Amino acid sequence: MAKQIKFSTLQLEFIQLELNIIRTILKIQKPLHFTTDISYFRSVKKLNGNPAMACDTITGLIWIDEKYHCENSMMVLQSNLWHEALHIKHPKKSERQIKQLVRKLTGYHI
């Protein structure tokens, strides 16, 4: 059986802290919370394709693929958190517009 890749307690705390900071900076009214449980996320929202992260703009729930983000840099995780938070803040903006906003706000070109 393959070893499961999981976030450490410190990483989980960082994610929630980062979401709280992003929520404050973007002035998002609803709480932002996350799960790494894909089954739970799918019970809230239909998931298309095979993303590394997704969000439900109604509830503010963000799903994070632990394996993908544990194997990549914290910068990728942070950029993706901003990306999903911006989808929640601006649900009608296109993917292209959200990517432009992430670049403008964070300087990340991921």
C-alpha positions in Angstrom: 0.0 0.0 0.0 1.3 3.4 -0.9 2.1 5.9 1.8 -0.6 8.6 2.2 0.8 12.1 1.8 -0.7 14.5 4.4 -0.3 18.1 5.5 1.5 18.5 8.9 -0.3 20.2 11.7 1.8 23.3 11.0 0.8 23.4 7.3 -2.9 23.0 8.3 -2.5 26.0 10.7 -0.7 28.0 7.9 -3.6 27.3 5.5 -6.3 28.5 7.9 -4.2 31.6 8.9 -3.6 32.4 5.2 -7.3 32.1 4.4 -8.1 34.5 7.3 -5.6 37.0 6.1 -6.8 36.7 2.5 -10.4 37.1 3.7 -9.5 40.3 5.6 -7.5 41.8 2.7 -10.2 41.1 0.1 -13.0 42.0 2.5 -14.9 38.8 1.9 -17.9 38.7 4.2 -18.4 35.0 4.5 -16.0 32.8 6.4 -13.4 30.9 4.3 -12.8 27.3 5.3 -11.2 24.3 3.7 -11.2 20.6 3.5 -8.8 18.0 2.2 -11.6 15.4 2.0 -12.7 15.1 -1.6 -15.8 13.1 -0.7 -17.0 15.8 1.6 -16.4 18.5 -0.9 -18.3 16.5 -3.6 -21.3 16.3 -1.2 -21.3 20.2 -1.3 -20.4 20.9 -4.9 -20.0 18.9 -8.2 -16.3 18.8 -9.2 -15.4 18.8 -12.9 -12.1 17.5 -14.2 -9.1 16.8 -11.9 -8.2 20.1 -10.3 -5.6 20.6 -7.5 -8.0 22.9 -5.7 -11.6 24.0 -6.0 -14.2 26.1 -4.2 -17.9 26.5 -3.6 -18.7 30.2 -4.0 -21.9 29.9 -1.9 -20.5 28.3 1.2 -16.9 29.6 1.0 -15.6 26.0 1.2 -12.3 25.3 -0.5 -11.0 21.8 -1.3 -7.3 21.3 -1.4 -5.6 18.3 -2.9 -3.1 17.3 -0.2 -0.9 15.1 -2.4 -0.5 17.8 -5.1 0.2 20.6 -2.6 2.6 18.6 -0.4 4.7 17.8 -3.5 4.8 21.4 -4.6 6.1 24.6 -3.0 4.3 26.7 -0.4 4.2 29.4 -3.1 2.0 27.2 -5.2 -0.3 26.5 -2.3 -0.5 30.2 -1.4 -1.2 31.3 -5.0 -4.0 28.7 -5.3 -5.5 29.8 -2.0 -5.7 33.4 -3.4 -7.1 32.0 -6.6 -9.9 30.2 -5.0 -10.7 33.1 -2.6 -10.9 35.4 -5.6 -13.4 33.0 -7.2 -15.5 33.3 -4.0 -15.2 37.1 -3.9 -16.0 37.5 -7.6 -18.0 34.4 -8.7 -18.9 35.8 -12.1 -15.3 36.6 -13.2 -13.8 34.3 -15.7 -10.8 32.0 -15.0 -8.6 34.3 -17.1 -9.7 37.4 -15.0 -9.1 35.5 -11.8 -5.6 34.5 -12.9 -4.9 38.2 -13.8 -6.1 39.3 -10.4 -3.9 36.7 -8.6 -0.8 38.0 -10.6 -1.7 41.6 -9.8 -2.3 41.0 -6.0 0.5 38.5 -5.3 3.1 38.8 -8.1 2.8 35.1 -8.7 3.0 33.9 -12.3 2.0 30.3 -11.6 
